[in-house]
């Protein structure tokens, strides 16, 4: 499997996790209608989760590249 395929799968998983978290936050508050402010906060949290997961993948790939370069020297 190509490296890119793993990254795409990681992004997809990050998006699924963020969507699930957003749904979870919405379900917690379902007994009362959400205000626009709450919806925006939920979206920001979901996007933050996605961004952090994406950064995690980027750093793990970067670390792998550094390790490969180190052993090549």
Rosetta blueprint (number, residue, H / E / L):
1 X L
2 X L
3 X H
4 X H
5 X H
6 X H
7 X H
8 X H
9 X H
10 X H
11 X H
12 X H
13 X H
14 X H
15 X H
16 X H
17 X H
18 X H
19 X H
20 X H
21 X H
22 X H
23 X H
24 X H
25 X H
26 X H
27 X H
28 X H
29 X L
30 X L
31 X L
32 X L
33 X L
34 X L
35 X L
36 X H
37 X H
38 X H
39 X H
40 X H
41 X H
42 X H
43 X H
44 X H
45 X H
46 X H
47 X H
48 X H
49 X H
50 X H
51 X H
52 X H
53 X H
54 X H
55 X H
56 X H
57 X H
58 X H
59 X H
60 X H
61 X H
62 X H
63 X H
64 X H
65 X H
66 X H
67 X H
68 X H
69 X H
70 X H
71 X H
72 X H
73 X L
